[in-house]
Amino acid sequence: GDDEVLLRVHAASVNPADWHILRGAPYIARMQFGLRKPKDRVLGCDVAGHIEAVGKNVTMLQPGEEVFGSPFMHGLGAFAEWVCISEDLLAPKPAALSFEQAAAVPLAALTALQGLRDQGRIEPGHKVLIIGASGGVGTFAVQIAKSFDAEVSGVCSTRNVEMVRALGADHVIDYTKEDFTQSGQKYDLIFQLAGTLSPSECRRALTSNGTLVISSGESEGRWIGPVDRVIKALVLSPFVSQKMASFTVKPNREDLQLLKQFIEEGTLTPEIDRIYPLAQVPEAIRYLEEGHARGKVVITL
């Protein structure tokens, strides 16, 4: 396309969106991604590679450049040797990162950044709680929240406590041993990336003017899945002093460049759990779907 580049893919990464689209679950997702089969035949929301060719309207990028980005919501397609992607969804790859590391960044780190900055209105000194701090988005959220000079608490399982602490969390809560909703501690911002807690349960741990940002979470509901949590938050929000928010990440070049800056300053480092070759994408998706990944799952070509 005139506004696209042809990218030779060196690495991609797996996101929950991939298995939700693949399985058509929850069913409500089919309204957007295809009723009877996925609209996009090739999955993959994150990519890192080098540019082979550019469309006639492309001005910011040139053939030969190493880039990273996310085609999420614009056709996917990163689980392939080649992909065409809009210029405004790419940024120059941080020189210090390998292609595998760079591919781990876009969608998860953009979700963390936009959730904390745009929805959570994070400020220096805020007490921030990240539920699911050891996952793909959570590992970035801990680091990004610290870059905003917040006091960060991370919720994770026992085996991930030391990893979350090493990412910079000031406090780590092992959910198998402690219920943060009953501790009496209040937070200015809670970022829910995992778990099954309802908005009403989460708001017990919010300050009177605090914010709950819901990005994900587990649910066995086949029809709307974790969307029920979002609906409850939206219904509850007008009747309480706290803010209840949900959002869909919007990849863009400006935020990718900000993440690149964080990486080059040393304040943001991707955590990679496993790397699979392209032929093992099904195994990679199954592993992520189990819900025990520590950081990101990467595909290499």
Disulfide bonds with the S-S distance in Angstrom:
none
